[in-house]
Every structure is written in C-alpha cells, then in structure tokens.
Amino acid sequence: MGIALFTLGGTISMAGHTQGIGGVIRLNGADLAAAVPGLTQLGMPLDIHDMDAVPSANLTFAHVLALADSAS
C-alpha cells in the first residue's frame, strides 16, 4: 500500500508573473511532494497523479468529479 497524491494545480502550484496575466502554473505534484518535510521518509511509496493545472478560481465541479473518479 502507498500514498496517493492527486493535484489539480491551484494557488499553491503557481509562481511568477507573465506580462500582467497573473501567476504561471509551475509546480507539479512531484514538486509539491518534495516540499513536504519527511514525506519521503514515511517508508511508503508515493503515487502522484497530476490531474489538471488550473487556477483555484477556475476549478469546477467537473474537475473535482474527475479526481474522485480517478481516486476510486
């Protein structure tokens, strides 16, 4: 058994700016997992699923339902 991490993008994955457009999606699930202290020392495999890369304000029920379907 392992740990499943599903990412949808969101504010936590955004960094930088491009010509006044706002944040730029830059971090994926592996980047985010690497930033969690001790996660790799749990002794369990980490299975990362990058579902989407959308800003939090653009997250829809369809995104969440697709994630739930993938997790089941």
N, C-alpha and C positions, 0 to 999 in steps of 0.2 A: 504494500500500500504506500502511497505517496501523497504529496500535497499538490492540489491542482490550483493554479492561479490563472484567472481569466481577466483580461484587461480590455477596456473599452476606450482608452485614451483619457479624456477628461483633463481637468486643470492640472493635476499632478504630473501629467506627461508632457506638458507644454513648456517651452522655454524660448527665449529670443523674440525678436520682432522683425517683421519684413515690411518695409515701406508703409507703416501705419496701419497694416491689416490686423495686427494683434499677434498673439502667440503662434508659434510654429510647433506642430507635433514633432517631438524629437526623441522621446524616450519610449522604448518598448517594454514588454513585460520583464525581459531579462535585465534591462537597465534598472527597473524599479525594484526587482527582487534583490539585485546586488546592493541596493541602498539600505536594505533591512538588516541591521546588525544581528548576527547569529543565525540567520535563516538557513544558511548552508551547513551549519553545524548541528542541525536537528537530527541528522542521520536518516533522513527520509528523502527519496527522490522528489524533485520539484518538476512538475509538468506544466509548462507555461503555454497558455493559449492567448495569442493576440487576436481578439475578435474584430475590433474596429479601432480607429484612431480619430475619434470625433471630440470636439469641444463639449464640455459638460452641458452647455446651453442647447446644444443640438442633439443631445441624447433623447431618443424616442422610446416608446413602449416596444416598438419592433426590435430595437437593439437589445433591450432587456429580455424580451421573449426569446430571441435568438440565442442569447447567452444561456438562459435557463434550459433551452432545448439541448444545447451542446453539453451542458453540465450533467444532464440526466443520463 
